[in-house]
Amino acid sequence: MLYKAYEIQRSLMNASSAWASMMADALTDPRNPFAGMGQSQTIANALDVFAHAAAPRGKPAFGIKVIHVDGAAHAVKETTVVTRPFGDLKMFTHEGLPKNAPRLLIVAPMSGHYATLLRGTVERMLERCVVYITDWADAKYVPLAEGVFDLDDYIDYLTGFLEHIGEGAHMLAVCQPSVPSLAATAIMAANKHPCRPLTLTMMGGPIDTRESPTAVNDHAVTKPHVWFKHNVITTVPANYPGEGRRVYPGFVQLASFMSMNMASHMMSHYKLFQHMNAGADENADATRTFYDEYRSVCDLPAEFYLQTVDVVFQRHALPKGELIHRGQAVDLGAITDTAILCIEGERDDISGIGQTKAALKVTPNLPDEMKQYLLATEVGHYGIFNGSRWRSNIAPVVDQWINTFEKKAKSRKLSVVA
């Protein structure tokens, strides 16, 4: 019923958006004798804001065509190098990179948004690294014949992607994937896997949500696990390839996030209206671009979502040493040579201060010189990985961290050869 109700609402909103856009165009059409008279432009702007808010959205493209490095422009090449049912591996590179440039796997969240939400992260890290990113699939488009996808599968996908990239890669996890990324690193370390990452950077991740719990964490622990199964999980309808698959719909996740900061989102749209009235096109376009991406959502496999709620937010299995993967305990003590950088935002209302930093406490056998922590001041959750403060204050720390251990690894190889 949940999905059917959404589909009906979506059809109505699509029609309303199209009508509002048509009326806005008519009011500003130079052939209209009333165009520019009285309040016609103001009404047109209001209709345009509504049309943008209600418009349907699909999967955005990364669209990174050119990268500028040290004043020089370089064409960007985007390639899908691994294709799997629940997520592909994309690679970005450009001709300005040296042959021995660091290789970085960016692990995008599987939390209702597409990997393109990290476009700014990819662009900045692409300046100095060959960048790979997990491009998770929208579960409603994955046929039932492909089976299920849970947290164990997520960890296995990361291992497989690192194997494809090869030895000596670096990994950067943004938000939710910090948990499976740390788990995959520990499992690969315990197995002495040659493709375990040289460095692991975790940004705003829920390693231990008992630290500074946020509204998101409170929501997860104040309701029993069965409540999530019966209230937010639904079945994909017949008009999608994933017909019959049980999913946590992206529109539910978006509604949840929007409701947490409804006043802020309403003010953003009011400011969009004001910018349009004032002719501040650049500011208006920036707001539109943000919401085009933010409102583009996808569905999560029910198994993965429910297991994440249980393991990460309710039982805190990873920091307590109780996480099981394929029948084996995940031992964080096995991590001894993957350098860990934890980054948190001072104003993060999704992952509270201390939740990511907890990774440094639960890896007892990793030397202190291979651990680092950064608290980004005046930065919220989104600003950790995108925007001006990400580019100017946070990314340089990540660059330095990667370069430090990249050089050490190359030095060790030279000494072995000698």
LUMVOKOL-50566 format. One record per residue (C-alpha): residue in three letters; x, y, z. Coordinates in nm, 4 decimals, decimal comma, m for minus. Layout:
# LUMVOKOL-50566
{r 'ALA' {X Y Z}}
...
//
This chain:
# LUMVOKOL-50566
{r 'MET' {0,0000 0,0000 0,0000}}
{r 'LEU' {0,2852 0,2395 0,0823}}
{r 'TYR' {0,4337 0,2230 m0,2670}}
{r 'LYS' {0,0931 0,2429 m0,4362}}
{r 'ALA' {0,0056 0,5536 m0,2372}}
{r 'TYR' {0,3396 0,7078 m0,3327}}
{r 'GLU' {0,2889 0,6306 m0,7017}}
{r 'ILE' {m0,0515 0,8010 m0,6950}}
{r 'GLN' {0,0930 1,1039 m0,5147}}
{r 'ARG' {0,3873 1,1141 m0,7570}}
{r 'SER' {0,1528 1,1191 m1,0563}}
{r 'LEU' {m0,0422 1,4073 m0,9051}}
{r 'MET' {0,2752 1,5999 m0,8215}}
{r 'ASN' {0,4129 1,5421 m1,1721}}
{r 'ALA' {0,0941 1,6846 m1,3219}}
{r 'SER' {0,1008 1,9798 m1,0792}}
{r 'SER' {0,4653 2,0491 m1,1595}}
{r 'ALA' {0,4004 2,0430 m1,5332}}
{r 'TRP' {0,1006 2,2764 m1,4932}}
{r 'ALA' {0,2960 2,5204 m1,2740}}
{r 'SER' {0,5884 2,5249 m1,5170}}
{r 'MET' {0,3526 2,5845 m1,8113}}
{r 'MET' {0,1791 2,8717 m1,6315}}
{r 'ALA' {0,5129 3,0292 m1,5310}}
{r 'ASP' {0,6255 3,0188 m1,8944}}
{r 'ALA' {0,2976 3,1700 m2,0096}}
{r 'LEU' {0,3219 3,4572 m1,7630}}
{r 'THR' {0,6702 3,5521 m1,8820}}
{r 'ASP' {0,6223 3,4784 m2,2534}}
{r 'PRO' {0,7007 3,8025 m2,4434}}
{r 'ARG' {0,4048 3,7249 m2,6720}}
{r 'ASN' {0,1756 3,7564 m2,3711}}
{r 'PRO' {0,0472 4,1185 m2,3665}}
{r 'PHE' {0,0311 4,1037 m1,9844}}
{r 'ALA' {0,3888 3,9785 m1,9405}}
{r 'GLY' {0,5917 4,2028 m1,7118}}
{r 'MET' {0,2833 4,3837 m1,5876}}
{r 'GLY' {0,1898 4,4086 m1,2191}}
{r 'GLN' {0,2716 4,0971 m1,0221}}
{r 'SER' {0,2997 3,8603 m1,3192}}
{r 'GLN' {0,6761 3,8051 m1,2761}}
{r 'THR' {0,6410 3,7454 m0,9011}}
{r 'ILE' {0,3621 3,4932 m0,9587}}
{r 'ALA' {0,5679 3,3281 m1,2326}}
{r 'ASN' {0,8637 3,2962 m0,9952}}
{r 'ALA' {0,6434 3,1412 m0,7257}}
{r 'LEU' {0,5060 2,8904 m0,9776}}
{r 'ASP' {0,8589 2,8122 m1,0949}}
{r 'VAL' {0,9714 2,7376 m0,7368}}
{r 'PHE' {0,6737 2,5052 m0,6901}}
{r 'ALA' {0,7369 2,3338 m1,0233}}
{r 'HIS' {1,0995 2,2715 m0,9306}}
{r 'ALA' {1,0075 2,1312 m0,5868}}
{r 'ALA' {0,7436 1,8974 m0,7306}}
{r 'ALA' {0,9260 1,7865 m1,0457}}
{r 'PRO' {1,0087 1,4152 m1,0938}}
{r 'ARG' {1,3745 1,3188 m1,0685}}
{r 'GLY' {1,5694 1,0189 m1,1910}}
{r 'LYS' {1,9302 0,9105 m1,1490}}
{r 'PRO' {2,1628 1,2078 m1,2104}}
{r 'ALA' {2,4797 1,1811 m1,4169}}
{r 'PHE' {2,8182 1,2591 m1,2656}}
{r 'GLY' {2,8811 1,4900 m1,5587}}
{r 'ILE' {3,2452 1,5621 m1,4704}}
{r 'LYS' {3,3921 1,6617 m1,8063}}
{r 'VAL' {3,6939 1,8772 m1,7168}}
{r 'ILE' {3,9151 1,9046 m1,4091}}
{r 'HIS' {4,1436 2,1998 m1,3382}}
{r 'VAL' {4,4750 2,1235 m1,1672}}
{r 'ASP' {4,7343 2,3927 m1,0973}}
{r 'GLY' {4,5719 2,6186 m1,3537}}
{r 'ALA' {4,5651 2,3583 m1,6311}}
{r 'ALA' {4,2451 2,2037 m1,7698}}
{r 'HIS' {4,2291 1,8277 m1,8262}}
{r 'ALA' {3,9567 1,6178 m1,9882}}
{r 'VAL' {3,8059 1,3624 m1,7499}}
{r 'LYS' {3,7448 1,0026 m1,8516}}
{r 'GLU' {3,4632 0,8150 m1,6732}}
{r 'THR' {3,4498 0,4355 m1,7089}}
{r 'THR' {3,2429 0,1603 m1,5514}}
{r 'VAL' {3,5065 m0,1035 m1,4773}}
{r 'VAL' {3,3006 m0,3570 m1,2770}}
{r 'THR' {2,9322 m0,4319 m1,3260}}
{r 'ARG' {2,7366 m0,6207 m1,0603}}
{r 'PRO' {2,3622 m0,6508 m0,9891}}
{r 'PHE' {2,3511 m0,4267 m0,6832}}
{r 'GLY' {2,6289 m0,1854 m0,7682}}
{r 'ASP' {2,8957 m0,1003 m1,0214}}
{r 'LEU' {3,2487 0,0311 m0,9802}}
{r 'LYS' {3,3208 0,3506 m1,1712}}
{r 'MET' {3,6658 0,4892 m1,2446}}
{r 'PHE' {3,7581 0,8543 m1,3083}}
{r 'THR' {4,0937 0,9643 m1,4421}}
{r 'HIS' {4,2518 1,2356 m1,6568}}
{r 'GLU' {4,5657 1,2755 m1,8666}}
{r 'GLY' {4,7240 1,5150 m1,6181}}
{r 'LEU' {4,7754 1,2437 m1,3567}}
{r 'PRO' {5,1156 1,0756 m1,3292}}
{r 'LYS' {5,1337 0,7013 m1,3987}}
{r 'ASN' {5,1988 0,6274 m1,0325}}
{r 'ALA' {4,9156 0,8450 m0,8971}}
{r 'PRO' {4,7463 0,7091 m0,5831}}
{r 'ARG' {4,4352 0,4984 m0,6466}}
{r 'LEU' {4,1414 0,5882 m0,4235}}
{r 'LEU' {3,8179 0,3950 m0,3726}}
{r 'ILE' {3,5398 0,6268 m0,2545}}
{r 'VAL' {3,2627 0,4270 m0,0900}}
{r 'ALA' {2,9337 0,6068 m0,1429}}
{r 'PRO' {2,6488 0,5595 0,1030}}
{r 'MET' {2,3702 0,3146 0,0286}}
{r 'SER' {2,1230 0,5306 0,2152}}
{r 'GLY' {1,8652 0,6539 m0,0320}}
{r 'HIS' {2,0747 0,8894 m0,2465}}
{r 'TYR' {2,2756 0,8073 m0,5567}}
{r 'ALA' {2,6555 0,8078 m0,5599}}
{r 'THR' {2,6375 1,1370 m0,7536}}
{r 'LEU' {2,5716 1,3075 m0,4184}}
{r 'LEU' {2,9514 1,2745 m0,3833}}
{r 'ARG' {3,0250 1,4491 m0,7127}}
{r 'GLY' {3,2143 1,7237 m0,5289}}
{r 'THR' {3,4149 1,4623 m0,3388}}
{r 'VAL' {3,5127 1,2894 m0,6620}}
{r 'GLU' {3,6042 1,6174 m0,8348}}
{r 'ARG' {3,8358 1,7299 m0,5572}}
{r 'MET' {4,0124 1,3964 m0,5039}}
{r 'LEU' {4,0472 1,3486 m0,8798}}
{r 'GLU' {4,2951 1,6356 m0,8867}}
{r 'ARG' {4,5685 1,4075 m0,7455}}
{r 'CYS' {4,4248 1,0531 m0,7521}}
{r 'VAL' {4,2761 0,7995 m0,9868}}
{r 'VAL' {3,9306 0,7850 m0,8309}}
{r 'TYR' {3,7015 0,4845 m0,8126}}
{r 'ILE' {3,3523 0,5053 m0,6630}}
{r 'THR' {3,0824 0,2562 m0,5706}}
{r 'ASP' {2,7760 0,3264 m0,7845}}
{r 'TRP' {2,5018 0,1469 m0,5924}}
{r 'ALA' {2,1921 0,0345 m0,7809}}
{r 'ASP' {1,8356 0,1462 m0,7167}}
{r 'ALA' {1,6890 m0,1744 m0,5710}}
{r 'LYS' {1,3552 m0,1340 m0,7488}}
{r 'TYR' {1,5373 m0,1918 m1,0768}}
{r 'VAL' {1,7126 m0,5133 m0,9635}}
{r 'PRO' {1,5101 m0,8237 m1,0614}}
{r 'LEU' {1,4245 m1,0719 m0,7872}}
{r 'ALA' {1,6249 m1,3366 m0,9741}}
{r 'GLU' {1,9449 m1,1560 m0,8648}}
{r 'GLY' {1,8808 m1,2612 m0,5036}}
{r 'VAL' {1,9127 m1,0538 m0,1872}}
{r 'PHE' {2,1682 m0,7981 m0,0747}}
{r 'ASP' {2,2569 m0,7483 0,2908}}
{r 'LEU' {2,5435 m0,6120 0,5007}}
{r 'ASP' {2,7500 m0,9260 0,4370}}
{r 'ASP' {2,7113 m0,8755 0,0629}}
{r 'TYR' {2,8067 m0,5093 0,0979}}
{r 'ILE' {3,1330 m0,6082 0,2687}}
{r 'ASP' {3,1994 m0,8673 m0,0023}}
{r 'TYR' {3,1388 m0,6099 m0,2761}}
{r 'LEU' {3,3981 m0,3781 m0,1191}}
{r 'THR' {3,6498 m0,6614 m0,1017}}
{r 'GLY' {3,5864 m0,7437 m0,4667}}
{r 'PHE' {3,6230 m0,3817 m0,5728}}
{r 'LEU' {3,9544 m0,3506 m0,3865}}
{r 'GLU' {4,0736 m0,6703 m0,5555}}
{r 'HIS' {3,9911 m0,5192 m0,8941}}
{r 'ILE' {4,1821 m0,1984 m0,8134}}
{r 'GLY' {4,4781 m0,4014 m0,6901}}
{r 'GLU' {4,7382 m0,3776 m0,4152}}
{r 'GLY' {4,8192 m0,0451 m0,2541}}
{r 'ALA' {4,4835 0,1284 m0,2959}}
{r 'HIS' {4,3327 0,3760 m0,0505}}
{r 'MET' {3,9711 0,3805 0,0687}}
{r 'LEU' {3,7481 0,6721 0,1732}}
{r 'ALA' {3,4041 0,6021 0,3223}}
{r 'VAL' {3,1416 0,8746 0,3525}}
{r 'CYS' {2,8879 0,8332 0,6336}}
{r 'GLN' {2,7016 0,4978 0,6449}}
{r 'PRO' {2,9646 0,2856 0,4636}}
{r 'SER' {3,2208 0,3592 0,7360}}
{r 'VAL' {3,0961 0,0494 0,9193}}
{r 'PRO' {3,1239 m0,2023 0,6313}}
{r 'SER' {3,4479 m0,0373 0,5141}}
{r 'LEU' {3,6101 m0,0798 0,8548}}
{r 'ALA' {3,4745 m0,4349 0,8749}}
{r 'ALA' {3,6068 m0,5221 0,5271}}
{r 'THR' {3,9478 m0,3794 0,6215}}
{r 'ALA' {3,9571 m0,5940 0,9360}}
{r 'ILE' {3,8525 m0,9106 0,7526}}
{r 'MET' {4,1105 m0,8552 0,4782}}
{r 'ALA' {4,3778 m0,7815 0,7404}}
{r 'ALA' {4,2959 m1,1008 0,9315}}
{r 'ASN' {4,3279 m1,2967 0,6062}}
{r 'LYS' {4,6489 m1,1082 0,5146}}
{r 'HIS' {4,4801 m1,0127 0,1892}}
{r 'PRO' {4,7322 m0,8324 m0,0336}}
{r 'CYS' {4,4661 m0,5860 m0,1505}}
{r 'ARG' {4,3749 m0,4527 0,1926}}
{r 'PRO' {4,3820 m0,0708 0,1772}}
{r 'LEU' {4,6908 0,1308 0,2628}}
{r 'THR' {4,4731 0,3951 0,4274}}
{r 'LEU' {4,1105 0,4145 0,5340}}
{r 'THR' {3,9472 0,7551 0,5748}}
{r 'MET' {3,6038 0,7641 0,7392}}
{r 'MET' {3,3927 1,0780 0,7290}}
{r 'GLY' {3,0844 1,1309 0,9468}}
{r 'GLY' {3,0343 0,7568 0,9918}}
{r 'PRO' {2,8264 0,5739 1,2575}}
{r 'ILE' {3,1039 0,3517 1,3965}}
{r 'ASP' {2,9605 0,3807 1,7490}}
{r 'THR' {2,6263 0,5612 1,7688}}
{r 'ARG' {2,6298 0,5505 2,1482}}
{r 'GLU' {2,8581 0,8555 2,1248}}
{r 'SER' {2,6652 1,1859 2,1036}}
{r 'PRO' {2,3460 1,0276 1,9677}}
{r 'THR' {2,1486 1,2386 1,7195}}
{r 'ALA' {1,7790 1,2416 1,6259}}
{r 'VAL' {1,8560 0,9783 1,3611}}
{r 'ASN' {2,0105 0,7505 1,6248}}
{r 'ASP' {1,7248 0,8103 1,8688}}
{r 'HIS' {1,4712 0,7146 1,6034}}
{r 'ALA' {1,6511 0,3845 1,5486}}
{r 'VAL' {1,6661 0,2849 1,9159}}
{r 'THR' {1,3271 0,4025 2,0414}}
{r 'LYS' {1,1394 0,1561 1,8218}}
{r 'PRO' {1,1735 m0,2253 1,8173}}
{r 'HIS' {1,3308 m0,3895 1,5144}}
{r 'VAL' {0,9973 m0,5380 1,4098}}
{r 'TRP' {0,8496 m0,1858 1,3825}}
{r 'PHE' {1,0849 m0,1019 1,0953}}
{r 'LYS' {0,9989 m0,4252 0,9179}}
{r 'HIS' {0,6263 m0,3566 0,9290}}
{r 'ASN' {0,6196 0,0214 0,8863}}
{r 'VAL' {0,8899 0,1308 0,6407}}
{r 'ILE' {0,9493 m0,1786 0,4286}}
{r 'THR' {0,7298 m0,2233 0,1241}}
{r 'THR' {0,7106 m0,4242 m0,1985}}
{r 'VAL' {0,8166 m0,2905 m0,5391}}
{r 'PRO' {0,5089 m0,2658 m0,7660}}
{r 'ALA' {0,4662 m0,4298 m1,1038}}
{r 'ASN' {0,5761 m0,1325 m1,3153}}
{r 'TYR' {0,9449 m0,1781 m1,2158}}
{r 'PRO' {1,1989 m0,4528 m1,3069}}
{r 'GLY' {1,2354 m0,5335 m0,9352}}
{r 'GLU' {0,8688 m0,6235 m0,9017}}
{r 'GLY' {0,8078 m0,8140 m0,5784}}
{r 'ARG' {1,1373 m0,7136 m0,4136}}
{r 'ARG' {1,1115 m0,5911 m0,0554}}
{r 'VAL' {1,2710 m0,2477 m0,0196}}
{r 'TYR' {1,3156 0,0538 0,2047}}
{r 'PRO' {1,1966 0,3221 m0,0391}}
{r 'GLY' {1,4101 0,6249 m0,1075}}
{r 'PHE' {1,1077 0,8519 m0,0787}}
{r 'VAL' {1,0642 0,7456 0,2847}}
{r 'GLN' {1,4283 0,8249 0,3597}}
{r 'LEU' {1,3968 1,1641 0,1885}}
{r 'ALA' {1,0789 1,2476 0,3812}}
{r 'SER' {1,2552 1,1553 0,7040}}
{r 'PHE' {1,5555 1,3782 0,6319}}
{r 'MET' {1,3373 1,6660 0,5110}}
{r 'SER' {1,1196 1,6503 0,8242}}
{r 'MET' {1,4270 1,6735 1,0491}}
{r 'ASN' {1,5033 2,0202 0,9101}}
{r 'MET' {1,1729 2,1243 0,7563}}
{r 'ALA' {1,2061 2,4889 0,8596}}
{r 'SER' {1,5507 2,5067 0,6972}}
{r 'HIS' {1,4260 2,3508 0,3718}}
{r 'MET' {1,1254 2,5856 0,3597}}
{r 'MET' {1,3550 2,8829 0,4155}}
{r 'SER' {1,5843 2,7619 0,1351}}
{r 'HIS' {1,2926 2,7578 m0,1083}}
{r 'TYR' {1,1768 3,0999 0,0129}}
{r 'LYS' {1,5284 3,2330 m0,0485}}
{r 'LEU' {1,5176 3,0745 m0,3946}}
{r 'PHE' {1,1997 3,2751 m0,4581}}
{r 'GLN' {1,3679 3,5928 m0,3288}}
{r 'HIS' {1,6783 3,5361 m0,5450}}
{r 'MET' {1,4590 3,4947 m0,8534}}
{r 'ASN' {1,2690 3,8147 m0,7758}}
{r 'ALA' {1,5968 4,0014 m0,7272}}
{r 'GLY' {1,7473 3,8595 m1,0462}}
{r 'ALA' {2,0241 3,6836 m0,8518}}
{r 'ASP' {2,0404 3,3975 m1,1011}}
{r 'GLU' {2,3683 3,2510 m0,9711}}
{r 'ASN' {2,2310 3,2072 m0,6177}}
{r 'ALA' {1,9022 3,0687 m0,7501}}
{r 'ASP' {2,0848 2,8177 m0,9718}}
{r 'ALA' {2,2980 2,6997 m0,6777}}
{r 'THR' {1,9846 2,6225 m0,4742}}
{r 'ARG' {1,8199 2,4442 m0,7658}}
{r 'THR' {2,1322 2,2344 m0,8274}}
{r 'PHE' {2,1510 2,1273 m0,4627}}
{r 'TYR' {1,7871 2,0185 m0,4500}}
{r 'ASP' {1,8045 1,8466 m0,7885}}
{r 'GLU' {2,0627 1,6144 m0,6319}}
{r 'TYR' {1,9176 1,5998 m0,2797}}
{r 'ARG' {1,5696 1,5018 m0,4001}}
{r 'SER' {1,6987 1,2312 m0,6360}}
{r 'VAL' {1,6481 0,9159 m0,4318}}
{r 'CYS' {1,6645 0,5405 m0,4768}}
{r 'ASP' {1,5404 0,2319 m0,2913}}
{r 'LEU' {1,7493 0,0124 m0,0597}}
{r 'PRO' {1,7233 m0,3676 m0,0368}}
{r 'ALA' {1,5164 m0,4473 0,2729}}
{r 'GLU' {1,7699 m0,7028 0,4002}}
{r 'PHE' {2,0508 m0,4480 0,4011}}
{r 'TYR' {1,8443 m0,1745 0,5640}}
{r 'LEU' {1,7008 m0,3939 0,8400}}
{r 'GLN' {2,0380 m0,5528 0,9166}}
{r 'THR' {2,1983 m0,2075 0,9360}}
{r 'VAL' {1,9326 m0,0830 1,1795}}
{r 'ASP' {1,9851 m0,3915 1,3952}}
{r 'VAL' {2,3652 m0,4266 1,3821}}
{r 'VAL' {2,4790 m0,0633 1,3617}}
{r 'PHE' {2,2177 0,1409 1,5443}}
{r 'GLN' {2,0544 m0,0974 1,7908}}
{r 'ARG' {2,3175 m0,3551 1,8904}}
{r 'HIS' {2,6368 m0,1556 1,8142}}
{r 'ALA' {2,7914 m0,4860 1,7106}}
{r 'LEU' {3,1111 m0,3582 1,5449}}
{r 'PRO' {3,2541 m0,1475 1,8320}}
{r 'LYS' {3,1477 m0,4129 2,0832}}
{r 'GLY' {3,3378 m0,6818 1,8913}}
{r 'GLU' {3,0197 m0,8749 1,8132}}
{r 'LEU' {2,9839 m0,8262 1,4376}}
{r 'ILE' {2,9652 m1,1551 1,2451}}
{r 'HIS' {3,0411 m1,1838 0,8748}}
{r 'ARG' {2,9688 m1,5109 0,6967}}
{r 'GLY' {2,9744 m1,6955 1,0270}}
{r 'GLN' {3,3080 m1,5474 1,1429}}
{r 'ALA' {3,3660 m1,2768 1,4041}}
{r 'VAL' {3,5081 m0,9485 1,2703}}
{r 'ASP' {3,8258 m0,8773 1,4681}}
{r 'LEU' {3,9204 m0,5091 1,4561}}
{r 'GLY' {4,2401 m0,6015 1,6381}}
{r 'ALA' {4,3598 m0,7569 1,3116}}
{r 'ILE' {4,4093 m0,4095 1,1627}}
{r 'THR' {4,7791 m0,3351 1,2081}}
{r 'ASP' {4,8981 m0,1679 0,8877}}
{r 'THR' {4,6055 0,0256 0,7372}}
{r 'ALA' {4,6371 0,3898 0,8454}}
{r 'ILE' {4,3054 0,5319 0,9686}}
{r 'LEU' {4,1902 0,8937 0,9401}}
{r 'CYS' {3,8596 0,9892 1,1069}}
{r 'ILE' {3,6842 1,3130 1,0119}}
{r 'GLU' {3,3808 1,4627 1,1842}}
{r 'GLY' {3,1803 1,7820 1,1428}}
{r 'GLU' {3,1237 2,0119 1,4369}}
{r 'ARG' {2,7620 2,0718 1,3301}}
{r 'ASP' {2,6813 1,7220 1,2030}}
{r 'ASP' {2,3206 1,6366 1,2942}}
{r 'ILE' {2,3339 1,2881 1,1381}}
{r 'SER' {2,6490 1,1387 1,2939}}
{r 'GLY' {2,7344 1,3040 1,6242}}
{r 'ILE' {3,0823 1,4012 1,7396}}
{r 'GLY' {3,2735 1,0960 1,8579}}
{r 'GLN' {3,0853 0,8373 1,6519}}
{r 'THR' {3,3518 0,8183 1,3797}}
{r 'LYS' {3,6427 0,8885 1,6131}}
{r 'ALA' {3,5448 0,5693 1,7976}}
{r 'ALA' {3,7240 0,3749 1,5215}}
{r 'LEU' {4,0543 0,4905 1,6672}}
{r 'LYS' {3,9644 0,3374 2,0037}}
{r 'VAL' {3,8498 m0,0015 1,8747}}
{r 'THR' {4,1631 m0,0713 1,6665}}
{r 'PRO' {4,4048 m0,1431 1,9571}}
{r 'ASN' {4,6852 m0,2964 1,7508}}
{r 'LEU' {4,7207 m0,0111 1,5047}}
{r 'PRO' {5,0158 0,2144 1,5986}}
{r 'ASP' {4,9261 0,5660 1,7122}}
{r 'GLU' {5,1297 0,7199 1,4310}}
{r 'MET' {4,8903 0,5502 1,1884}}
{r 'LYS' {4,5855 0,7166 1,3425}}
{r 'GLN' {4,4624 1,0724 1,2922}}
{r 'TYR' {4,1501 1,2691 1,3826}}
{r 'LEU' {4,0072 1,5894 1,2357}}
{r 'LEU' {3,7116 1,7845 1,3749}}
{r 'ALA' {3,6004 2,0203 1,0985}}
{r 'THR' {3,4706 2,3379 1,2607}}
{r 'GLU' {3,1473 2,5013 1,1471}}
{r 'VAL' {3,0733 2,2063 0,9187}}
{r 'GLY' {2,7525 2,0044 0,9022}}
{r 'HIS' {2,7057 1,6541 0,7651}}
{r 'TYR' {2,6859 1,7509 0,3987}}
{r 'GLY' {2,9736 1,9990 0,4319}}
{r 'ILE' {3,2163 1,7267 0,5379}}
{r 'PHE' {3,2396 1,5971 0,1820}}
{r 'ASN' {3,1128 1,8793 m0,0358}}
{r 'GLY' {3,1379 2,2553 m0,0639}}
{r 'SER' {3,4030 2,5184 0,0049}}
{r 'ARG' {3,5147 2,3936 0,3473}}
{r 'TRP' {3,5542 2,0414 0,2107}}
{r 'ARG' {3,7744 2,1695 m0,0693}}
{r 'SER' {3,9833 2,4140 0,1306}}
{r 'ASN' {4,0050 2,2656 0,4822}}
{r 'ILE' {3,9258 1,8943 0,4740}}
{r 'ALA' {4,0435 1,7556 0,1391}}
{r 'PRO' {4,4025 1,8811 0,1882}}
{r 'VAL' {4,4224 1,6746 0,5091}}
{r 'VAL' {4,3018 1,3680 0,3185}}
{r 'ASP' {4,5542 1,4385 0,0423}}
{r 'GLN' {4,8391 1,4623 0,2918}}
{r 'TRP' {4,7296 1,1443 0,4707}}
{r 'ILE' {4,7185 0,9482 0,1457}}
{r 'ASN' {5,0507 1,0886 0,0231}}
{r 'THR' {5,2287 1,0136 0,3518}}
{r 'PHE' {5,1493 0,6436 0,3390}}
{r 'GLU' {5,1778 0,6233 m0,0382}}
{r 'LYS' {5,5409 0,7369 m0,0045}}
{r 'LYS' {5,6073 0,4959 0,2822}}
{r 'ALA' {5,4706 0,2041 0,0797}}
{r 'LYS' {5,6867 0,2939 m0,2203}}
{r 'SER' {5,9904 0,3315 0,0063}}
{r 'ARG' {5,9329 m0,0168 0,1476}}
{r 'LYS' {5,9078 m0,1635 m0,2011}}
{r 'LEU' {6,2365 0,0013 m0,3043}}
{r 'SER' {6,4125 m0,1299 0,0036}}
{r 'VAL' {6,2873 m0,4836 m0,0692}}
{r 'VAL' {6,4106 m0,4612 m0,4285}}
{r 'ALA' {6,7479 m0,3290 m0,3097}}
//
